């Protein structure tokens, strides 16, 4: 568990990927790394295939969008420290990508699906704000 100001963050991992090729809505399940809590996030088919390919070690012949983003971050001399699923409002999850560049940390707003696809490309850790777990239990 990591503290961020007065907010706590819990490290999670991709527990399941559920692909339904007949639907635009795909599901990933994030599970607490050192605990029992988990919750699903609905994402798009492009992002689910990007995550799935990366986890299976399949490299596309040309860089896909998330590969491009990873290459840009690397080319600028930055690193992805982690991503944080930091909020849930009106059934929509929000995330931030925490980049380290030139000794400072920059937070970039992101859709969780894009941030997770980027993390899959870079093997960066994924965290969830503690209050998001509370909101998913309701």
N, C-alpha and C positions, 0 to 999 in steps of 0.2 A: 504494500500500500504506500502510496506516495502522497505527500502533502503539497498542495498548491495554494499558498495563502491560507485561508481558512476552509478551503475545500479539499476533500480527500479524493484521491484517484486510486482505482483498483486495476491492476493489470489483468487483462483478459486474453484469451486466445480464440482462434476460429475453431469452434467445436464441430460444426456441421455446415455443409453447403448443400442446399436442396435446389436442384435445377429441374425446372419444368419447361421444356422447350415449347409447349403450347400456350404459354402465358408470358406476359411482359413482366410479371412480378415474380422475382426469385427470392429465396430466403437464405440468409446466413444466420447462424446461431453463434453468439459470443458467450463464452463461459469464463467465469472467474478462474484465474490461473491456479489459485491456492484456496479454492472454496467451492461451494455447491451451486452458487447462483448463476443463472444463464438467462438470456432473452434473445428473441429473434429480431432481425431487421429485414424489412422487405427492400430489395434493391432491383435494379434493372438488369436485363439480360446481358448487355455489353459488359457491365462491371462484373457480373458473376462469372462470365467466361474468362475475363482478364485475371480474376483471382484464381479460378480453377486451373487455368493454364500455368500460371506462375507456380502454384503449389505442386503441380505435377512436373515441373521443370521443362515445360514445353516452351521453346523460344520461337516466336513468329519470325518469318523471313525479314520483315521490316518492323521497326519500332511502332508499337501501338501507343495510344494516347498516354497511358500511365508509364510506359517505358520512356516516352519522350520527356515527360515531366521529371522522371528520375534522372534522365541524362542531363536535363537543364540544371537541376539542383546540384548534381555532381560537377558539371561544367563551371558553375559559379563558385565552386569551392565550399558549398554548404553541405550539411548533413541533416537528415531527418532524425531528430532525437526520439520522437514518439508522436503518436496521434492520440487525441483524447476525444471520445464521444462525450461532449460536455453538456448536452441539454436534450430534452424531449418536450416539445410543445405541440399541441393539437395533432398528436400521432405522428409527428415529424421529428426525426433525430437530427442533431447538429453536431459538427465536429470541428476540431482545430488541428492543424498540422503544426508541430513545433519544430522549427528549423534552427540550426545553429550555424551562424556565419560570422566570421571575423570576431569571435569572442562574444557575440551577443545572440540572444534568442529572439526569434521572430515567430509570431503566431499568425497562421493563415486560415481564414474560414474555409470550410470544405464540406461537401456532402460526405457523410460517413462512408458510403460505398467507394467514392474516389479515393478517400484517405486510406481505406483498408486495401484497396488495389495497389496503391503506392507502397504501403507497408509490405505487402506480399512481394513486390518487386525488390524492395530494399532490405527486407527482413528486419524492419524496425518494430519496436513494441507498440502494442495497442493498450490504451487505458480507457476506463469509463469512470466518469465522475460518480461518486457515491450516491448523490441524490438522483441520478438517472436510474440506478438500480431500484431505488425506492419508488420512482414513478412507474417503472415497468411492472412492479408487483401489484399495482392497483387494478 
